[in-house]
Amino acid sequence: MKAAAHQTRPVEFEYECCGALAYLAAWYPNAAQVHLPVHASWLNQVEIYFSVLQRKVMTPNEFASLEELEANLLAFERCYEQTAQPFDWKFTRSDLERLAHRLNAQSVANPVLVA
């Protein structure tokens, strides 16, 4: 099975071993743990949209009123719907693996002490 190759242990394991679930439950008793897809490409799209929105509309954030901000956001939305193109992803899994190995080698060579 293809899914088994990507995830060999339950997701909860990583959080349970360090006490994160208990910590979060103590602070947020109404919170429910939700497991998102491993790839989460839909989330990347949302983050990219809000990043563009932040840079194009909300910086600098000097608006005379909430109505002016609303008008600018709606105008941007209409314009973006007309001009947006699909993103061409260039960062591959092998790129990620190379980056992870490089960062790991740097952290081994230059350990940072956390107090």
C-alpha positions as CSV (number, residue, x, y, z in Angstrom):
1,M,0.0,0.0,0.0
2,K,1.3,3.4,-0.9
3,A,0.1,5.2,2.2
4,A,2.0,2.8,4.5
5,A,5.3,3.8,2.9
6,H,4.7,7.5,3.9
7,Q,3.5,7.0,7.4
8,T,4.7,4.1,9.4
9,R,3.4,5.1,12.9
10,P,0.3,6.9,14.2
11,V,0.5,10.7,14.0
12,E,-0.4,10.8,17.7
13,F,2.9,9.1,18.6
14,E,5.1,12.2,18.0
15,Y,2.9,14.3,20.2
16,E,2.2,11.9,22.9
17,C,5.9,11.1,23.5
18,C,6.7,14.7,24.4
19,G,3.5,15.4,26.3
20,A,2.2,18.0,23.8
21,L,-1.4,16.5,23.8
22,A,-1.7,16.7,27.6
23,Y,-0.2,20.2,27.6
24,L,-2.7,21.4,25.0
25,A,-5.6,19.7,26.6
26,A,-4.8,21.5,29.9
27,W,-4.7,24.9,28.2
28,Y,-7.5,24.3,25.7
29,P,-9.9,21.7,27.1
30,N,-12.4,22.3,24.2
31,A,-9.8,21.8,21.5
32,A,-10.1,18.8,19.2
33,Q,-7.2,17.3,17.4
34,V,-7.6,17.2,13.7
35,H,-5.4,15.3,11.3
36,L,-4.8,17.2,8.0
37,P,-3.6,15.5,4.9
38,V,0.2,15.0,4.9
39,H,0.7,17.0,1.7
40,A,-1.7,19.9,2.6
41,S,-1.2,21.5,-0.8
42,W,-4.7,23.2,-0.3
43,L,-3.3,24.9,2.8
44,N,-0.3,26.2,0.8
45,Q,-2.7,27.8,-1.7
46,V,-4.5,29.6,1.1
47,E,-1.3,30.8,2.6
48,I,-0.1,32.1,-0.8
49,Y,-3.3,33.9,-1.4
50,F,-3.2,35.7,2.0
51,S,0.5,36.5,1.5
52,V,-0.3,38.2,-1.8
53,L,-3.2,40.0,-0.2
54,Q,-1.0,41.2,2.6
55,R,1.7,42.6,0.2
56,K,-0.7,44.1,-2.4
57,V,-3.5,45.5,-0.3
58,M,-2.8,45.7,3.3
59,T,0.8,47.1,3.3
60,P,1.0,49.8,4.5
61,N,-2.1,49.3,6.7
62,E,-3.3,52.9,6.7
63,F,-7.0,53.0,6.1
64,A,-9.3,55.8,7.1
65,S,-12.1,53.4,8.0
66,L,-13.1,49.7,7.9
67,E,-15.3,50.5,5.0
68,E,-12.3,51.7,3.0
69,L,-10.4,48.5,3.9
70,E,-13.4,46.4,2.9
71,A,-13.6,48.2,-0.4
72,N,-9.9,47.6,-1.1
73,L,-10.2,43.9,-0.2
74,L,-13.2,43.4,-2.4
75,A,-11.6,45.3,-5.3
76,F,-8.5,43.1,-5.0
77,E,-10.6,40.0,-4.9
78,R,-12.3,40.9,-8.2
79,C,-9.0,41.8,-9.9
80,Y,-7.2,38.7,-8.6
81,E,-10.0,36.4,-9.8
82,Q,-9.5,37.8,-13.3
83,T,-5.6,37.6,-13.4
84,A,-4.6,34.7,-11.1
85,Q,-2.8,31.8,-12.7
86,P,-2.0,28.4,-11.3
87,F,1.3,28.2,-9.4
88,D,4.1,26.2,-11.0
89,W,5.7,24.2,-8.1
90,K,9.4,23.8,-8.6
91,F,10.4,22.5,-5.1
92,T,10.4,18.7,-5.3
93,R,10.7,16.0,-2.7
94,S,14.4,15.4,-3.6
95,D,15.0,19.2,-3.1
96,L,13.4,18.9,0.3
97,E,15.6,15.9,1.2
98,R,18.7,17.7,0.1
99,L,17.7,20.7,2.2
100,A,17.0,18.5,5.2
101,H,20.4,16.8,4.9
102,R,22.2,20.1,4.6
103,L,20.4,21.6,7.6
104,N,21.0,18.5,9.6
105,A,24.7,18.6,8.7
106,Q,24.9,22.3,9.7
107,S,23.1,21.7,13.1
108,V,25.6,18.8,13.9
109,A,28.6,20.9,12.9
110,N,27.3,24.0,14.8
111,P,25.0,22.9,17.7
112,V,23.1,25.6,19.4
113,L,22.6,25.4,23.1
114,V,19.1,26.2,24.2
115,A,18.8,27.4,27.8
